[in-house]
Amino acid sequence: MKEKKGFKNPTLYRKKTLCETEDELLFKSLNKIAKHVSPKDEHLANFTKEDPWRIMRIQSEYVQSFDAMSEIANAVCVFGSARTQENDEDYKNAIILAEILAKSGYAVITGGGPGIMEAANRGCTQVEGVSVGCNIELPEEQYINEFVNLPINFRYFFCRKTTFIKYAQAFILFPGGYGTLDELFEALTLIQTKKIKNFPVLLMNSSYWSGLVDWMKSQLLPRKKISENDLAHFKVLDCPKKGAAYIIERLDDIQKNGTKS
């Protein structure tokens, strides 16, 4: 097995055998403490077992991530499978694409893990760009890849997803699984409903995405679940250089003309 590279997430690391989330561990420890609390302090112990306590924790996570990202003006998000190997063509293409975008002044945001995320952070770091890793607590041992120079730790997926959407002006998706598909359709939904601008959404590797796109055209469109315009919210390409050129051109157009097309 290939040795993991990168640095261990210092705040979110849990052993593989541990299935409880950080919230569950917190509330369990507080329950133990509450048993030894005097009656006059019981209301304080009860508060830490209720949702308002969790809300404060969620709020602190937003404050931390927003503060870390506040000075980043232009950024793109790169998504894709954590299982992609270093010798995979997608991995190599992610490096090239991220490198070009970083040279053009864009920070590169990923989930901070291995695979495509590592490749994009790697390409960005090679040209001394701002390489962001939004790392998430998972039931297994979690490492931030070694090419991240701005790590941000998350316990909650929805806080992490908000950061992706809030600070990115483009979304690039390489082949991936459920998580990648989740990010794809969230971005498309927000663009469709005009909750965010019509930022470019790029799907890399046409052979991987063609089946999904064909299904959307043959099933969603004829049944009027989407409109013809909805299919224009994304582009499919294979060449990383063309992909980077497409992103840069679209973003230049949006910044100069304010166009949403």
Kinemage of the C-alpha trace (Angstrom):
@kinemage 1
@onewidth
@group {chain A} dominant
@subgroup {mainchain}
@vectorlist {calphas} color= white
{ca met a 1} P 0.000 0.000 0.000
{ca lys a 2} L 1.260 3.474 -0.901
{ca glu a 3} L 2.328 5.516 2.109
{ca lys a 4} L 0.119 8.521 2.782
{ca lys a 5} L 1.745 11.880 2.276
{ca gly a 6} L 0.713 15.162 3.795
{ca phe a 7} L 0.107 16.255 7.341
{ca lys a 8} L -2.418 14.858 9.739
{ca asn a 9} L -5.455 17.010 10.371
{ca pro a 10} L -4.599 18.161 13.918
{ca thr a 11} L -8.142 18.985 15.031
{ca leu a 12} L -10.191 16.358 13.256
{ca tyr a 13} L -8.108 13.182 13.353
{ca arg a 14} L -9.851 10.076 14.670
{ca lys a 15} L -8.775 6.441 14.501
{ca lys a 16} L -10.336 4.175 11.880
{ca thr a 17} L -12.079 2.100 14.497
{ca leu a 18} L -13.870 5.121 15.943
{ca cys a 19} L -17.256 5.578 14.286
{ca glu a 20} L -18.624 8.416 16.412
{ca thr a 21} L -18.608 11.970 15.071
{ca glu a 22} L -17.039 14.900 16.905
{ca asp a 23} L -20.508 16.069 17.970
{ca glu a 24} L -21.347 12.674 19.425
{ca leu a 25} L -18.073 12.589 21.326
{ca leu a 26} L -18.629 16.098 22.629
{ca phe a 27} L -22.121 15.397 23.908
{ca lys a 28} L -21.046 12.083 25.440
{ca ser a 29} L -18.274 13.782 27.401
{ca leu a 30} L -20.620 16.530 28.505
{ca asn a 31} L -23.155 13.972 29.685
{ca lys a 32} L -20.482 12.443 31.911
{ca ile a 33} L -19.580 15.846 33.296
{ca ala a 34} L -23.251 16.680 33.898
{ca lys a 35} L -23.576 13.756 36.320
{ca his a 36} L -21.150 15.504 38.668
{ca val a 37} L -22.611 18.997 38.362
{ca ser a 38} L -24.320 20.500 41.403
{ca pro a 39} L -28.064 21.284 41.141
{ca lys a 40} L -27.484 25.043 40.958
{ca asp a 41} L -25.310 24.552 37.821
{ca glu a 42} L -27.587 22.017 36.174
{ca his a 43} L -29.045 24.543 33.707
{ca leu a 44} L -25.528 25.163 32.342
{ca ala a 45} L -24.894 21.477 31.805
{ca asn a 46} L -28.271 21.076 30.074
{ca phe a 47} L -27.464 23.885 27.669
{ca thr a 48} L -24.410 22.042 26.366
{ca lys a 49} L -26.593 19.045 25.466
{ca glu a 50} L -29.022 21.011 23.308
{ca asp a 51} L -29.037 22.323 19.739
{ca pro a 52} L -28.152 25.945 20.631
{ca trp a 53} L -24.731 24.663 21.703
{ca arg a 54} L -24.271 22.974 18.344
{ca ile a 55} L -25.352 26.177 16.583
{ca met a 56} L -22.565 28.072 18.333
{ca arg a 57} L -20.105 25.505 17.099
{ca ile a 58} L -21.422 25.775 13.555
{ca gln a 59} L -21.198 29.549 13.764
{ca ser a 60} L -17.575 29.358 14.887
{ca glu a 61} L -16.773 27.139 11.911
{ca tyr a 62} L -18.219 29.708 9.512
{ca val a 63} L -16.297 32.519 11.222
{ca gln a 64} L -13.036 30.580 11.002
{ca ser a 65} L -13.410 29.681 7.320
{ca phe a 66} L -14.702 33.097 6.233
{ca asp a 67} L -11.832 34.780 8.038
{ca ala a 68} L -9.259 32.493 6.413
{ca met a 69} L -10.678 33.122 2.934
{ca ser a 70} L -11.503 36.818 3.301
{ca glu a 71} L -8.476 38.133 1.400
{ca ile a 72} L -8.817 35.768 -1.566
{ca ala a 73} L -10.330 37.737 -4.441
{ca asn a 74} L -10.355 35.188 -7.262
{ca ala a 75} L -10.583 31.428 -6.856
{ca val a 76} L -11.717 28.285 -8.612
{ca cys a 77} L -12.883 25.030 -7.055
{ca val a 78} L -11.599 21.705 -8.315
{ca phe a 79} L -13.516 18.548 -7.418
{ca gly a 80} L -12.867 14.892 -8.193
{ca ser a 81} L -12.249 11.485 -6.725
{ca ala a 82} L -9.944 11.001 -3.760
{ca arg a 83} L -9.227 7.542 -5.206
{ca thr a 84} L -7.548 8.779 -8.392
{ca gln a 85} L -3.964 7.534 -8.560
{ca glu a 86} L -0.896 9.563 -9.420
{ca asn a 87} L -0.349 7.714 -12.714
{ca asp a 88} L -3.919 8.383 -13.889
{ca glu a 89} L -4.386 10.755 -16.822
{ca asp a 90} L -6.976 12.722 -14.854
{ca tyr a 91} L -4.430 13.333 -12.091
{ca lys a 92} L -1.900 14.648 -14.602
{ca asn a 93} L -4.488 16.850 -16.293
{ca ala a 94} L -5.602 18.299 -12.957
{ca ile a 95} L -2.002 19.354 -12.259
{ca ile a 96} L -1.703 21.080 -15.643
{ca leu a 97} L -5.049 22.846 -15.388
{ca ala a 98} L -4.452 24.088 -11.830
{ca glu a 99} L -0.975 25.279 -12.721
{ca ile a 100} L -2.270 27.409 -15.594
{ca leu a 101} L -5.051 28.899 -13.486
{ca ala a 102} L -2.676 29.681 -10.619
{ca lys a 103} L -0.293 31.425 -13.028
{ca ser a 104} L -3.263 33.516 -14.145
{ca gly a 105} L -3.850 34.706 -10.592
{ca tyr a 106} L -6.524 32.306 -9.369
{ca ala a 107} L -6.389 30.545 -6.038
{ca val a 108} L -7.228 26.849 -6.244
{ca ile a 109} L -9.675 25.440 -3.704
{ca thr a 110} L -10.085 21.695 -3.131
{ca gly a 111} L -11.277 19.368 -0.402
{ca gly a 112} L -7.663 19.038 0.699
{ca gly a 113} L -7.514 15.261 0.377
{ca pro a 114} L -5.715 12.854 -1.966
{ca gly a 115} L -6.434 12.020 -5.620
{ca ile a 116} L -7.697 14.830 -7.829
{ca met a 117} L -7.660 17.207 -4.866
{ca glu a 118} L -3.975 16.556 -4.322
{ca ala a 119} L -3.254 16.954 -8.037
{ca ala a 120} L -4.950 20.358 -8.227
{ca asn a 121} L -3.209 21.600 -5.063
{ca arg a 122} L 0.043 20.258 -6.455
{ca gly a 123} L -0.256 22.136 -9.743
{ca cys a 124} L -1.097 25.325 -7.906
{ca thr a 125} L 1.763 25.018 -5.415
{ca gln a 126} L 4.317 24.284 -8.150
{ca val a 127} L 3.857 27.842 -9.416
{ca glu a 128} L 3.611 29.320 -5.897
{ca gly a 129} L -0.128 29.928 -6.062
{ca val a 130} L -2.607 30.053 -3.188
{ca ser a 131} L -3.495 26.401 -2.649
{ca val a 132} L -6.512 25.985 -0.364
{ca gly a 133} L -7.570 22.703 1.230
{ca cys a 134} L -10.989 22.549 2.912
{ca asn a 135} L -10.455 19.410 4.950
{ca ile a 136} L -13.385 17.474 6.444
{ca glu a 137} L -13.741 15.137 9.421
{ca leu a 138} L -14.436 11.604 8.225
{ca pro a 139} L -14.908 8.244 10.003
{ca glu a 140} L -11.445 7.227 8.794
{ca glu a 141} L -8.017 8.723 9.315
{ca gln a 142} L -7.877 12.019 7.451
{ca tyr a 143} L -4.797 13.708 6.026
{ca ile a 144} L -4.441 17.078 4.346
{ca asn a 145} L -2.311 16.611 1.257
{ca glu a 146} L 1.208 18.054 1.323
{ca phe a 147} L 0.514 20.607 -1.426
{ca val a 148} L -1.970 22.698 0.562
{ca asn a 149} L -0.577 26.003 1.844
{ca leu a 150} L -3.862 27.309 3.276
{ca pro a 151} L -5.592 24.509 5.221
{ca ile a 152} L -9.073 24.997 6.685
{ca asn a 153} L -10.625 22.330 8.914
{ca phe a 154} L -14.318 21.452 8.951
{ca arg a 155} L -16.516 19.148 11.004
{ca tyr a 156} L -19.702 19.914 9.087
{ca phe a 157} L -20.188 19.200 5.403
{ca phe a 158} L -22.647 22.054 4.937
{ca cys a 159} L -20.165 24.605 6.325
{ca arg a 160} L -17.532 23.283 3.966
{ca lys a 161} L -19.927 23.361 0.992
{ca thr a 162} L -20.861 26.961 1.783
{ca thr a 163} L -17.188 27.922 1.654
{ca phe a 164} L -16.751 26.254 -1.734
{ca ile a 165} L -19.708 28.118 -3.189
{ca lys a 166} L -19.074 31.468 -1.505
{ca tyr a 167} L -15.473 31.923 -2.593
{ca ala a 168} L -15.272 30.210 -6.000
{ca gln a 169} L -15.915 31.886 -9.351
{ca ala a 170} L -15.691 28.625 -11.288
{ca phe a 171} L -16.264 24.938 -10.659
{ca ile a 172} L -14.133 22.257 -12.301
{ca leu a 173} L -15.095 18.622 -11.933
{ca phe a 174} L -12.918 15.668 -12.792
{ca pro a 175} L -14.259 12.103 -12.620
{ca gly a 176} L -15.457 11.278 -9.123
{ca gly a 177} L -18.134 9.581 -7.060
{ca tyr a 178} L -21.077 10.696 -4.940
{ca gly a 179} L -19.269 13.678 -3.458
{ca thr a 180} L -18.267 15.005 -6.874
{ca leu a 181} L -21.778 14.534 -8.233
{ca asp a 182} L -23.165 16.292 -5.178
{ca glu a 183} L -20.963 19.333 -5.811
{ca leu a 184} L -21.855 19.315 -9.519
{ca phe a 185} L -25.598 19.356 -9.056
{ca glu a 186} L -25.474 21.828 -6.183
{ca ala a 187} L -23.559 24.302 -8.376
{ca leu a 188} L -25.944 23.738 -11.305
{ca thr a 189} L -28.992 24.159 -9.049
{ca leu a 190} L -27.713 27.438 -7.601
{ca ile a 191} L -26.934 28.748 -11.082
{ca gln a 192} L -30.303 27.584 -12.425
{ca thr a 193} L -32.195 29.273 -9.583
{ca lys a 194} L -30.006 32.407 -9.875
{ca lys a 195} L -28.770 32.137 -6.302
{ca ile a 196} L -25.263 32.604 -7.679
{ca lys a 197} L -24.004 34.080 -10.935
{ca asn a 198} L -23.733 31.949 -14.036
{ca phe a 199} L -20.164 31.010 -13.228
{ca pro a 200} L -18.473 28.463 -15.518
{ca val a 201} L -18.904 24.780 -14.669
{ca leu a 202} L -16.385 22.580 -16.447
{ca leu a 203} L -16.523 18.786 -16.662
{ca met a 204} L -13.161 17.264 -17.545
{ca asn a 205} L -12.923 13.906 -19.377
{ca ser a 206} L -15.780 13.567 -21.855
{ca ser a 207} L -15.734 9.758 -21.861
{ca tyr a 208} L -16.561 9.775 -18.150
{ca trp a 209} L -19.328 12.373 -18.238
{ca ser a 210} L -20.944 11.495 -21.596
{ca gly a 211} L -23.299 8.885 -20.116
{ca leu a 212} L -24.627 11.340 -17.524
{ca val a 213} L -25.023 14.116 -20.085
{ca asp a 214} L -26.814 11.769 -22.501
{ca trp a 215} L -29.176 10.700 -19.700
{ca met a 216} L -29.963 14.330 -18.897
{ca lys a 217} L -30.737 14.970 -22.567
{ca ser a 218} L -32.788 11.805 -23.067
{ca gln a 219} L -34.646 11.737 -19.756
{ca leu a 220} L -34.700 15.096 -17.975
{ca leu a 221} L -35.173 17.305 -21.023
{ca pro a 222} L -38.014 15.400 -22.794
{ca arg a 223} L -39.892 15.052 -19.485
{ca lys a 224} L -39.521 18.798 -18.942
{ca lys a 225} L -37.609 18.394 -15.687
{ca ile a 226} L -35.056 20.853 -17.041
{ca ser a 227} L -35.040 23.316 -19.926
{ca glu a 228} L -32.728 23.529 -22.920
{ca asn a 229} L -31.022 26.518 -21.293
{ca asp a 230} L -30.140 24.417 -18.262
{ca leu a 231} L -27.877 22.267 -20.414
{ca ala a 232} L -25.864 25.362 -21.284
{ca his a 233} L -24.758 25.822 -17.678
{ca phe a 234} L -21.831 23.429 -18.084
{ca lys a 235} L -19.194 22.516 -20.643
{ca val a 236} L -17.397 19.216 -21.244
{ca leu a 237} L -13.760 19.168 -22.362
{ca asp a 238} L -10.754 16.844 -22.391
{ca cys a 239} L -7.697 19.056 -22.817
{ca pro a 240} L -6.566 20.796 -19.593
{ca lys a 241} L -5.097 23.729 -21.519
{ca lys a 242} L -8.390 24.286 -23.329
{ca gly a 243} L -10.206 23.860 -20.033
{ca ala a 244} L -8.110 26.546 -18.365
{ca ala a 245} L -8.551 28.856 -21.368
{ca tyr a 246} L -12.332 28.370 -21.203
{ca ile a 247} L -12.444 29.233 -17.489
{ca ile a 248} L -10.244 32.310 -17.869
{ca glu a 249} L -12.187 33.581 -20.884
{ca arg a 250} L -15.560 33.141 -19.183
{ca leu a 251} L -14.430 34.825 -15.981
{ca asp a 252} L -12.825 37.716 -17.868
{ca asp a 253} L -16.120 38.199 -19.698
{ca ile a 254} L -18.094 38.204 -16.428
{ca gln a 255} L -15.714 40.660 -14.751
{ca lys a 256} L -15.509 43.058 -17.695
{ca asn a 257} L -19.076 43.031 -18.920
{ca gly a 258} L -21.057 41.632 -16.014
{ca thr a 259} L -22.551 39.124 -18.410
{ca lys a 260} L -24.387 36.089 -17.087
{ca ser a 261} L -24.376 34.165 -20.312
